[in-house]
Amino acid sequence: MAPLPGAEVVHRPLQLYRYLLRCCKQLPNQNLQHHYKHAVRQSFRVHADEEDPERIQQIIRRAIEDADWVMNKYKNKAS
């Protein structure tokens, strides 16, 4: 299960970046949103020089899985 609709069409880094920032907006409070937005930005800086297409797709898949985990974590706490 994807955290937000649209995860299945994320194939490029910029699409992933936008997708993850939209996920952050769904978090329950400003502190969490700020924390995860910062983490997303930092991760993109770290991987900015990645050129291997297979590795990029691996990073995208992992980022979506991680976003799913985070969204479920805070969804369950809100319930």
Residue pairs with C-beta under 8 A, 6 or more apart in sequence:
1 68
1 72
2 8
2 64
2 68
3 23
3 26
3 64
3 67
3 68
3 70
3 71
3 72
4 19
4 22
4 23
4 26
4 71
6 19
6 22
7 19
7 64
7 67
7 68
9 15
10 16
10 19
10 60
10 64
11 57
11 60
13 44
13 47
13 56
13 60
16 60
16 63
16 64
17 40
17 44
19 64
19 67
20 36
20 40
20 63
20 67
21 37
21 40
23 36
23 67
23 70
23 71
24 33
24 36
24 37
24 40
25 33
26 71
27 33
27 36
27 70
27 71
27 74
28 74
28 77
28 78
32 74
36 70
43 63
47 59
50 56
50 59
